[in-house]
Amino acid sequence: MTVLRHSVSVLALEPHRLQALTRLVLDFAASTRADGQEVVLADGRPVPDMRLVRGRHLRPGARYELWEAGTADQVTVLVREWRRHSAIALEQRLVSDDVTAWMALRLCTPDRPRLLEAEGRVRGPEGSGALRRGSGKARLDLAAWWAAACLPSGTPPAARAPVTARLKHPLGKAHLSLRPRRADGGRWQVDVTLTVRGRRLLRPVAAIALAVAGRRVQQGFRSAVEQAADSWNRSIGELRALSPDDLRAELARHATERTPEDPRSTPASAPRGS
């Protein structure tokens, strides 16, 4: 078993800011409607590269198909739950030449986010073997996160990490945990721990490989954590600089952007019904 640890400083996202953001996104989604298979914004602009192929828009059972320019990827999104005061649950399936992936997300009390759960599976194309398969689960307990982030400096960390993820692969298992601490200047200090171990008869082999490459593994882990923290800080910094009207405009821009090289980007050539 190998245990990797690193700590990073990140900009804090206060509960009221997160609640305001999720409500704005949900209000934006609720303002859209379906016109046949086409999804359109409140002002009538269509959302390209997306169609409603089954069910009622933003209702349990609704299924959407999405596509990207220059690829043969098939992406479907299924709405399992859509009750913004209790839970929203979505499933996504991606099928491409290289991989087939399935992911499910469930957010409890979206208007006041409390718990986010995710799980997924991935496998390579037929005949690629068991080593091209994996699965995982993740859990973010936002109530526990806020509580831990508000503890006075020097307080022992919570026994249970607010963020956990478990990954499984034929060669081994990995467990990731994140624990926040309050820091000065509107920031959090986040302790990241990754535990890796081989599975069954492969444990001795994995242990030897990790021991030989120990320094490289540690450096790679630290670099990945630092990059994730940098991305978070950039995103939160940009969000803080935008007004609610700016955010709505950005959501509309991203929703209506069309990739010009997509041959299916015209309504006449978009695939119809299923």
Backbone as numpy.savetxt, mean C-alpha at the origin, in Angstrom:
# Nx Ny Nz CAx CAy CAz Cx Cy Cz
18.77 -17.71 12.49 17.92 -16.52 12.49 18.80 -15.28 12.49
18.44 -14.30 11.67 19.15 -13.03 11.61 18.20 -11.89 11.96
18.66 -10.98 12.83 17.85 -9.84 13.22 18.55 -8.56 12.79
17.85 -7.74 12.01 18.38 -6.48 11.51 17.59 -5.34 12.14
18.31 -4.29 12.57 17.64 -3.16 13.21 18.20 -1.85 12.67
17.32 -0.87 12.55 17.74 0.47 12.16 16.68 1.45 12.64
17.07 2.69 12.89 16.17 3.73 13.37 16.29 4.96 12.47
15.15 5.55 12.13 15.15 6.73 11.26 14.24 7.80 11.83
14.50 9.04 11.46 13.68 10.17 11.86 12.80 10.57 10.69
11.50 10.68 10.93 10.56 11.02 9.85 9.60 12.11 10.32
9.04 12.83 9.35 8.03 13.83 9.67 6.78 13.14 10.22
6.20 13.71 11.26 4.99 13.14 11.85 3.77 13.52 11.04
2.82 12.62 11.00 1.51 12.89 10.40 0.48 12.76 11.51
0.00 13.91 11.97 -0.90 13.93 13.12 -2.25 13.30 12.77
-2.96 12.77 13.77 -4.25 12.13 13.51 -5.24 13.02 12.76
-5.32 14.30 13.16 -6.31 15.17 12.51 -5.97 15.40 11.04
-4.68 15.41 10.71 -4.28 15.59 9.31 -4.64 14.35 8.49
-4.40 13.18 9.07 -4.74 11.95 8.36 -6.25 11.84 8.16
-7.02 12.19 9.19 -8.48 12.13 9.06 -8.97 13.09 7.99
-8.42 14.28 7.97 -8.83 15.26 6.96 -8.48 14.76 5.55
-7.32 14.13 5.42 -6.89 13.62 4.11 -7.79 12.49 3.63
-8.07 11.53 4.52 -8.90 10.40 4.10 -10.33 10.87 3.77
-10.85 11.81 4.53 -12.20 12.30 4.23 -12.23 13.02 2.89
-11.17 13.78 2.60 -11.12 14.47 1.33 -11.08 13.47 0.17
-10.27 12.42 0.31 -10.18 11.40 -0.73 -11.51 10.67 -0.90
-12.16 10.33 0.22 -13.43 9.64 0.16 -14.53 10.52 -0.44
-14.51 11.81 -0.10 -15.48 12.73 -0.69 -15.26 12.84 -2.20
-14.00 12.85 -2.61 -13.69 12.92 -4.03 -14.20 11.67 -4.75
-13.93 10.50 -4.15 -14.41 9.25 -4.75 -15.93 9.24 -4.84
-16.59 9.70 -3.77 -18.06 9.70 -3.75 -18.65 10.65 -4.79
-17.88 11.65 -5.21 -18.38 12.61 -6.20 -18.33 12.05 -7.62
-17.62 10.94 -7.83 -17.57 10.33 -9.16 -18.84 9.51 -9.39
-19.08 9.17 -10.65 -20.26 8.37 -10.98 -19.94 7.51 -12.20
-20.80 6.55 -12.44 -20.64 5.68 -13.60 -21.61 6.11 -14.69
-21.09 6.18 -15.90 -21.90 6.46 -17.08 -21.72 5.25 -18.00
-22.60 4.27 -17.85 -22.36 2.99 -18.51 -21.16 2.32 -17.86
-20.17 1.95 -18.67 -18.94 1.37 -18.13 -17.90 2.44 -17.80
-18.15 3.66 -18.21 -17.19 4.74 -17.99 -17.38 5.36 -16.61
-16.26 5.67 -15.95 -16.28 6.38 -14.67 -15.92 7.83 -14.94
-16.75 8.75 -14.44 -16.53 10.17 -14.71 -16.50 10.96 -13.41
-15.79 12.09 -13.45 -15.74 12.98 -12.30 -17.01 13.81 -12.20
-17.12 14.59 -11.14 -18.31 15.41 -10.92 -18.51 16.41 -12.06
-17.40 16.87 -12.67 -17.51 17.85 -13.76 -17.69 17.19 -15.13
-17.84 15.86 -15.15 -18.10 15.15 -16.40 -16.88 14.61 -17.10
-15.68 14.93 -16.62 -14.47 14.42 -17.26 -14.34 12.92 -16.99
-14.01 12.13 -18.02 -13.88 10.68 -17.81 -12.55 10.32 -17.16
-12.55 9.20 -16.45 -11.32 8.62 -15.91 -10.82 7.60 -16.95
-9.72 7.92 -17.64 -9.27 7.02 -18.70 -8.68 5.72 -18.14
-8.56 4.74 -19.02 -7.91 3.46 -18.67 -8.59 2.75 -17.51
-9.89 2.98 -17.36 -10.63 2.34 -16.27 -12.07 2.15 -16.71
-12.65 0.99 -16.43 -14.04 0.77 -16.77 -14.71 -0.09 -15.71
-15.97 0.16 -15.49 -16.79 -0.63 -14.57 -17.42 -1.77 -15.36
-17.05 -3.00 -15.03 -17.52 -4.14 -15.83 -18.58 -4.97 -15.11
-18.80 -4.70 -13.84 -19.82 -5.45 -13.12 -20.27 -4.68 -11.89
-21.56 -4.76 -11.58 -22.08 -4.16 -10.36 -22.31 -2.66 -10.45
-22.63 -2.07 -9.31 -22.88 -0.63 -9.19 -21.63 0.06 -8.67
-21.40 1.25 -9.18 -20.21 2.03 -8.85 -20.08 2.23 -7.33
-18.91 1.85 -6.80 -18.59 2.01 -5.37 -19.61 1.33 -4.46
-20.04 0.15 -4.89 -20.91 -0.68 -4.07 -20.30 -2.07 -3.98
-20.58 -2.81 -2.90 -20.05 -4.17 -2.81 -20.40 -4.99 -4.06
-19.40 -5.65 -4.60 -19.59 -6.43 -5.82 -19.16 -5.71 -7.08
-18.91 -4.41 -7.01 -18.45 -3.67 -8.19 -17.07 -4.16 -8.60
-16.89 -4.37 -9.91 -15.59 -4.80 -10.41 -15.15 -3.85 -11.52
-13.88 -3.45 -11.44 -13.31 -2.53 -12.40 -12.13 -3.19 -13.12
-11.91 -2.80 -14.35 -10.73 -3.22 -15.09 -9.90 -1.98 -15.40
-8.58 -2.13 -15.26 -7.65 -1.04 -15.52 -6.56 -1.55 -16.45
-5.93 -0.66 -17.16 -4.81 -1.06 -18.01 -3.80 0.08 -18.09
-2.58 -0.26 -18.51 -1.50 0.70 -18.62 -0.94 0.67 -20.03
-0.35 1.80 -20.42 0.18 1.92 -21.77 1.31 0.93 -22.03
1.31 0.38 -23.23 2.42 -0.44 -23.68 2.57 -1.78 -22.99
1.56 -2.25 -22.26 1.66 -3.53 -21.57 0.43 -4.38 -21.86
0.59 -5.67 -21.63 -0.56 -6.57 -21.74 -1.08 -6.94 -20.36
-0.70 -6.18 -19.34 -1.12 -6.46 -17.97 -2.64 -6.36 -17.84
-3.21 -7.29 -17.11 -4.63 -7.27 -16.80 -4.79 -6.99 -15.31
-5.43 -5.89 -14.98 -5.63 -5.50 -13.59 -7.13 -5.38 -13.33
-7.60 -6.08 -12.32 -9.00 -5.97 -11.91 -9.05 -5.57 -10.44
-10.03 -4.75 -10.10 -10.25 -4.31 -8.73 -11.69 -4.65 -8.36
-11.86 -5.33 -7.24 -13.17 -5.74 -6.77 -13.47 -5.05 -5.45
-14.64 -4.45 -5.34 -15.07 -3.81 -4.09 -15.78 -4.85 -3.24
-15.22 -5.17 -2.08 -15.85 -6.09 -1.14 -16.75 -5.36 -0.15
-16.27 -4.22 0.35 -17.06 -3.40 1.27 -16.84 -1.94 0.90
-17.87 -1.12 1.07 -17.70 0.32 0.89 -18.67 1.05 1.82
-18.28 1.13 3.07 -19.06 1.84 4.08 -18.07 2.71 4.84
-18.05 3.97 4.50 -16.98 4.83 5.01 -17.02 5.04 6.52
-18.14 4.75 7.16 -18.21 4.88 8.62 -17.84 3.57 9.33
-17.68 2.49 8.57 -17.31 1.21 9.21 -16.09 0.59 8.54
-16.14 0.30 7.23 -14.98 -0.33 6.60 -15.06 -0.22 5.08
-13.90 -0.14 4.46 -13.75 -0.25 3.02 -12.77 -1.39 2.76
-13.16 -2.31 1.89 -12.32 -3.46 1.57 -12.27 -3.63 0.06
-11.06 -3.76 -0.47 -10.83 -3.91 -1.90 -9.92 -5.10 -2.16
-10.12 -5.73 -3.31 -9.21 -6.77 -3.78 -8.69 -6.37 -5.16
-7.41 -6.63 -5.39 -6.81 -6.34 -6.69 -6.08 -7.56 -7.20
-6.23 -7.83 -8.49 -5.55 -8.96 -9.12 -4.81 -8.44 -10.35
-3.54 -8.80 -10.45 -2.69 -8.42 -11.59 -2.22 -9.68 -12.28
-2.41 -9.74 -13.59 -1.92 -10.84 -14.39 -1.07 -10.27 -15.52
0.21 -10.67 -15.57 1.11 -10.23 -16.63 1.92 -11.42 -17.12
2.80 -11.18 -18.08 3.64 -12.26 -18.59 4.60 -12.78 -17.53
4.98 -11.91 -16.58 6.00 -12.26 -15.61 5.47 -12.69 -14.25
4.28 -12.26 -13.91 3.82 -12.50 -12.54 2.30 -12.47 -12.48
1.77 -13.20 -11.52 0.36 -13.09 -11.15 0.32 -12.72 -9.68
-0.38 -11.65 -9.35 -0.40 -11.17 -7.97 -1.82 -10.87 -7.54
-2.11 -11.15 -6.27 -3.41 -10.85 -5.67 -3.16 -10.12 -4.36
-3.94 -9.07 -4.10 -3.79 -8.31 -2.86 -5.16 -7.88 -2.37
-5.33 -7.90 -1.05 -6.58 -7.44 -0.42 -6.23 -6.39 0.63
-7.01 -5.32 0.67 -6.83 -4.24 1.65 -8.15 -4.00 2.37
-8.07 -3.74 3.66 -9.26 -3.41 4.43 -8.93 -2.31 5.43
-9.65 -1.20 5.33 -9.46 -0.07 6.22 -10.70 0.08 7.09
-10.50 0.02 8.41 -11.61 0.16 9.35 -11.88 1.62 9.66
-13.14 1.99 9.76 -13.61 3.35 10.03 -12.83 4.38 9.22
-12.98 4.35 7.89 -12.19 5.23 7.01 -12.28 6.71 7.36
-13.44 7.19 7.82 -13.55 8.60 8.18 -12.64 8.97 9.35
-12.38 8.00 10.23 -11.44 8.16 11.34 -10.57 6.91 11.36
-9.59 6.83 10.47 -8.83 5.58 10.26 -8.30 4.98 11.56
-8.59 3.69 11.75 -8.21 3.02 12.99 -7.31 1.82 12.75
-7.60 1.06 11.69 -6.85 -0.17 11.45 -6.79 -0.43 9.95
-5.59 -0.72 9.46 -5.39 -1.08 8.06 -4.76 -2.46 8.00
-5.40 -3.37 7.27 -4.89 -4.73 7.12 -4.70 -5.03 5.63
-3.65 -5.78 5.33 -3.37 -6.14 3.94 -2.82 -7.55 3.89
-3.12 -8.24 2.81 -2.53 -9.55 2.56 -2.40 -9.73 1.06
-1.47 -10.60 0.67 -1.27 -10.79 -0.75 -0.52 -12.06 -1.07
-0.59 -12.45 -2.33 0.13 -13.60 -2.85 0.71 -13.24 -4.21
1.84 -13.82 -4.53 2.47 -13.58 -5.82 3.11 -14.87 -6.32
3.05 -15.10 -7.61 3.70 -16.26 -8.19 4.13 -15.93 -9.61
5.15 -16.64 -10.06 5.63 -16.46 -11.41 4.76 -17.19 -12.42
5.14 -17.15 -13.68 4.35 -17.83 -14.71 4.36 -19.34 -14.51
3.44 -20.02 -15.15 3.35 -21.47 -15.05 4.69 -22.10 -15.44
5.12 -23.07 -14.61 6.37 -23.75 -14.89 7.61 -23.08 -14.34
7.43 -21.94 -13.63 8.59 -21.22 -13.11 9.10 -21.80 -11.80
8.34 -22.72 -11.20 8.81 -23.37 -9.98 8.34 -22.70 -8.71
8.53 -23.43 -7.59 8.04 -22.95 -6.29 8.80 -21.72 -5.79
10.05 -21.52 -6.25 10.83 -20.39 -5.76 10.31 -19.05 -6.26
9.39 -19.07 -7.21 8.81 -17.83 -7.72 7.46 -17.55 -7.07
7.28 -18.07 -5.86 6.02 -17.85 -5.15 6.28 -17.27 -3.77
5.32 -16.50 -3.28 5.43 -15.94 -1.94 4.10 -15.37 -1.49
3.99 -15.09 -0.21 2.77 -14.52 0.34 3.13 -13.65 1.54
2.19 -12.85 1.96 2.46 -12.00 3.11 1.20 -11.36 3.67
1.32 -10.88 4.92 0.26 -10.16 5.60 0.88 -8.97 6.33
0.13 -7.88 6.41 0.60 -6.70 7.12 -0.55 -6.09 7.91
-0.20 -5.41 9.00 -1.22 -4.82 9.88 -0.69 -3.51 10.46
-1.49 -2.45 10.29 -1.16 -1.15 10.87 -2.28 -0.76 11.82
-1.97 -0.79 13.12 -2.92 -0.40 14.17 -2.68 1.09 14.46
-3.51 1.93 13.85 -3.29 3.37 13.96 -3.52 3.89 15.38
-4.49 3.32 16.08 -4.71 3.74 17.47 -3.48 3.47 18.32
-2.88 2.28 18.14 -1.67 1.95 18.89 -0.50 2.83 18.45
-0.46 3.18 17.17 0.63 4.05 16.67 0.56 5.42 17.33
-0.63 6.04 17.33 -0.75 7.37 17.94 -0.40 7.30 19.43
-0.84 6.25 20.10 -0.56 6.13 21.53 0.94 6.02 21.77
1.63 5.20 20.98 3.07 5.04 21.15 3.82 6.32 20.81
3.35 7.04 19.77 4.04 8.25 19.33 3.85 9.41 20.30
2.89 9.30 21.21 2.64 10.37 22.18 3.30 10.12 23.53
3.93 8.97 23.72 4.56 8.67 25.00 5.75 9.61 25.24
5.98 10.01 26.49 7.12 10.88 26.80 8.44 10.20 26.45
9.44 11.02 26.17 10.76 10.50 25.85 11.29 9.67 27.02
11.94 8.56 26.69 12.50 7.69 27.71 11.56 6.60 28.15
10.30 6.67 27.74 9.34 5.61 28.09 9.66 4.35 27.30
9.64 3.19 27.93 9.90 1.94 27.19 8.90 1.76 26.05
9.35 1.24 24.92 8.44 1.04 23.78 7.36 0.02 24.11
6.25 0.09 23.39 5.16 -0.85 23.59 5.62 -2.26 23.26
5.09 -3.22 24.02 5.48 -4.61 23.81 5.04 -5.09 22.43
3.91 -4.61 21.96 3.39 -5.01 20.65 3.58 -3.87 19.66
4.27 -4.15 18.56 4.53 -3.12 17.56 3.24 -2.72 16.85
3.02 -1.42 16.62 1.81 -0.99 15.92 1.77 -1.42 14.46
2.95 -1.61 13.86 3.03 -2.03 12.46 3.80 -3.34 12.37
3.19 -4.34 11.76 3.86 -5.62 11.58 3.57 -6.14 10.17
4.53 -6.91 9.66 4.35 -7.56 8.36 5.05 -8.91 8.41
4.42 -9.91 7.86 4.99 -11.27 7.80 5.02 -11.73 6.35
6.19 -12.17 5.92 6.38 -12.63 4.55 6.81 -14.08 4.56
6.28 -14.87 3.61 6.62 -16.27 3.50 7.10 -16.58 2.09
8.16 -17.39 2.03 8.74 -17.82 0.76 9.22 -19.25 0.97
9.29 -20.06 -0.08 9.78 -21.43 0.11 11.14 -21.51 0.80
11.97 -20.47 0.67 13.30 -20.50 1.30 13.31 -19.97 2.73
12.31 -19.23 3.11 12.35 -18.66 4.46 11.17 -17.79 4.79
11.24 -17.23 6.00 10.20 -16.34 6.50 10.87 -15.05 6.99
10.10 -13.96 6.93 10.59 -12.68 7.44 9.48 -12.00 8.23
9.88 -11.32 9.29 8.93 -10.58 10.13 9.47 -9.16 10.30
8.65 -8.19 9.93 9.02 -6.78 10.01 8.15 -6.08 11.03
8.75 -5.22 11.86 7.97 -4.45 12.84 8.48 -3.02 12.89
7.55 -2.09 13.15 7.87 -0.67 13.28 7.29 -0.16 14.59
8.12 0.58 15.34 7.68 1.19 16.59 8.09 2.66 16.58
7.12 3.58 16.75 7.45 5.01 16.76 7.75 5.54 18.15
8.54 6.59 18.19 8.78 7.34 19.42 8.68 8.82 19.10
8.24 9.60 20.07 8.13 11.04 19.84 9.52 11.66 19.77
9.69 12.59 18.83 10.96 13.30 18.68 10.66 14.79 18.57
11.69 15.61 18.68 11.52 17.06 18.61 11.24 17.51 17.18
10.65 18.70 17.06 10.45 19.30 15.74 9.37 18.67 14.91
8.31 18.15 15.55 7.23 17.55 14.79 7.64 16.31 14.01
8.45 15.49 14.65 8.95 14.29 13.98 8.75 13.06 14.86
8.87 11.90 14.23 8.89 10.62 14.92 10.25 9.97 14.72
10.68 9.25 15.72 11.82 8.35 15.57 11.23 6.95 15.46
11.47 6.30 14.35 10.86 5.00 14.09 11.93 3.91 14.14
11.72 2.94 15.01 12.62 1.79 15.12 12.09 0.66 14.23
12.93 0.22 13.31 12.54 -0.82 12.35 13.34 -2.08 12.65
12.65 -3.20 12.76 13.29 -4.49 13.05 12.84 -5.51 12.02
13.80 -6.22 11.45 13.50 -7.27 10.48 14.15 -8.57 10.96
13.34 -9.60 11.10 13.83 -10.91 11.51 13.67 -11.88 10.33
14.76 -12.55 9.97 14.75 -13.46 8.82 15.23 -14.83 9.27
14.54 -15.87 8.83 14.97 -17.23 9.15 14.62 -18.16 7.99
15.43 -19.21 7.83 15.15 -20.22 6.81 14.00 -21.11 7.25
13.44 -21.82 6.28 12.31 -22.70 6.57 12.76 -24.16 6.60
12.42 -24.84 7.68 12.62 -26.27 7.83 14.07 -26.66 7.55
14.28 -27.59 6.59 15.63 -28.11 6.34 16.57 -27.07 5.78
16.03 -25.95 5.29 16.87 -24.92 4.70 17.40 -23.92 5.73
17.01 -24.07 6.99 17.46 -23.11 8.00 18.98 -23.05 8.13
19.69 -24.20 8.20 21.15 -24.10 8.30 21.77 -23.42 7.10
21.26 -23.71 5.90 21.79 -23.10 4.68 21.57 -21.59 4.69
20.35 -21.19 5.06 20.04 -19.76 5.11 20.88 -19.06 6.17
21.08 -19.69 7.30 21.87 -19.09 8.37 23.31 -18.86 7.92
23.88 -19.84 7.20 25.26 -19.70 6.72 25.35 -18.57 5.69
24.38 -18.54 4.77 24.40 -17.51 3.73 24.28 -16.12 4.32
23.39 -15.96 5.32 23.24 -14.65 5.95 24.46 -14.27 6.76
25.11 -15.25 7.36 26.32 -14.96 8.14 27.45 -14.50 7.22
27.61 -15.17 6.07 28.68 -14.81 5.13 28.46 -13.41 4.56
27.20 -13.10 4.24 26.89 -11.81 3.62 26.37 -10.81 4.65
26.72 -11.02 5.92 26.15 -10.22 7.00 26.28 -8.72 6.82
27.49 -8.24 6.50 27.68 -6.79 6.38 26.90 -6.22 5.21
26.92 -6.92 4.09 26.16 -6.45 2.93 24.66 -6.42 3.22
24.19 -7.45 3.89 22.76 -7.51 4.22 22.39 -6.34 5.13
23.21 -6.08 6.14 22.94 -4.98 7.06 22.95 -3.64 6.34
23.93 -3.44 5.45 24.01 -2.19 4.70 22.81 -2.03 3.77
22.43 -3.13 3.12 21.28 -3.06 2.23 20.00 -2.76 2.98
19.86 -3.35 4.17 18.68 -3.10 5.00 18.63 -1.63 5.42
19.74 -1.12 5.91 19.76 0.28 6.33 19.48 1.22 5.17
20.04 0.93 4.00 19.80 1.77 2.83 18.34 1.76 2.45
17.70 0.58 2.48 16.28 0.49 2.13 15.42 1.27 3.11
15.73 1.19 4.40 14.97 1.93 5.42 15.14 3.44 5.23
16.38 3.86 4.97 16.65 5.29 4.75 15.92 5.81 3.52
15.89 5.02 2.45 15.19 5.44 1.24 13.69 5.54 1.49
13.13 4.59 2.23 11.71 4.64 2.56 11.40 5.89 3.39
12.28 6.21 4.34 12.08 7.40 5.18 12.16 8.67 4.33
13.10 8.73 3.39 13.21 9.90 2.51 11.95 10.08 1.67
11.42 8.98 1.14 10.20 9.05 0.34 9.03 9.53 1.19
8.92 9.00 2.41 7.86 9.43 3.32 7.98 10.93 3.60
9.18 11.40 3.92 9.37 12.81 4.25 9.03 13.73 3.08
9.39 13.32 1.86 9.05 14.12 0.69 7.54 14.19 0.51
6.89 13.04 0.63 5.44 13.00 0.43 4.70 13.82 1.48
5.08 13.65 2.76 4.40 14.40 3.83 4.69 15.89 3.71
5.92 16.24 3.33 6.25 17.65 3.12 5.40 18.27 2.04
5.19 17.54 0.95 4.36 18.05 -0.13 2.90 18.18 0.30
2.40 17.19 1.06 1.03 17.25 1.53 0.80 18.46 2.44
1.76 18.72 3.31 1.62 19.84 4.24 1.55 21.17 3.50
2.18 21.23 2.33 2.23 22.49 1.58 0.98 22.73 0.74
0.11 21.73 0.62 -1.08 21.86 -0.22 -2.32 22.19 0.60
-3.14 23.07 0.06 -4.43 23.37 0.68 -5.43 22.29 0.26
-6.58 22.20 0.94 -7.60 21.23 0.50 -7.99 21.38 -0.96
-8.11 22.63 -1.44 -8.45 22.84 -2.85 -7.35 22.34 -3.76
-6.09 22.57 -3.35 -4.96 22.06 -4.14 -4.99 20.54 -4.20
-5.30 19.90 -3.08 -5.35 18.44 -3.04 -6.46 17.91 -3.95
-7.61 18.55 -3.93 -8.70 18.11 -4.82 -8.28 18.24 -6.28
-7.59 19.34 -6.59 -7.13 19.54 -7.97 -6.12 18.48 -8.37
-5.23 18.11 -7.43 -4.25 17.06 -7.71 -4.92 15.71 -7.92
-5.92 15.39 -7.11 -6.65 14.14 -7.28 -7.32 14.10 -8.66
-7.94 15.21 -9.05 -8.60 15.26 -10.36 -7.58 15.14 -11.48
-6.43 15.76 -11.32 -5.41 15.69 -12.36 -4.91 14.27 -12.54
-4.60 13.60 -11.43 -4.11 12.23 -11.53 -5.19 11.29 -12.07
-6.44 11.54 -11.71 -7.52 10.67 -12.17 -7.77 10.79 -13.66
-7.54 11.98 -14.22 -7.88 12.20 -15.62 -6.68 12.21 -16.55
-5.47 12.05 -16.00 -4.29 11.99 -16.86 -4.38 10.78 -17.76
-4.03 10.95 -19.00 -4.05 9.85 -19.97 -2.66 9.67 -20.55
-2.22 8.43 -20.64 -0.92 8.16 -21.22 -1.05 8.17 -22.74
-0.41 9.12 -23.43 -0.66 9.29 -24.86 -0.28 8.09 -25.71
0.72 7.29 -25.28 1.14 6.17 -26.11 0.26 4.95 -25.99
-0.79 5.01 -25.13 -1.69 3.87 -24.99 -2.63 3.82 -26.17
-2.57 2.77 -27.02 -3.43 2.71 -28.19 -4.90 2.58 -27.83
-5.18 2.22 -26.56 -6.57 2.09 -26.13 -7.08 3.35 -25.46
-6.35 4.47 -25.60 -6.69 5.67 -24.85 -7.87 6.44 -25.44
-8.42 6.00 -26.58 -9.59 6.65 -27.12 -10.82 5.83 -26.80
-11.94 6.50 -26.52 -13.14 5.75 -26.14 -13.55 4.71 -27.18
-13.32 5.00 -28.47 -13.75 4.08 -29.51 -13.00 2.78 -29.47
-11.73 2.79 -29.01 -10.92 1.57 -29.03 -10.89 0.87 -27.70
-11.54 1.46 -26.67 -11.55 0.80 -25.36 -12.40 -0.45 -25.44
-11.95 -1.55 -24.76 -12.74 -2.78 -24.80 -14.10 -2.59 -24.16
-15.05 -3.26 -24.67 -16.42 -3.11 -24.18 -16.85 -4.36 -23.43
-17.85 -4.16 -22.52 -18.53 -5.16 -21.72 -17.89 -6.51 -21.53
-18.24 -7.20 -20.50 -17.77 -8.55 -20.24 -18.88 -9.34 -19.62
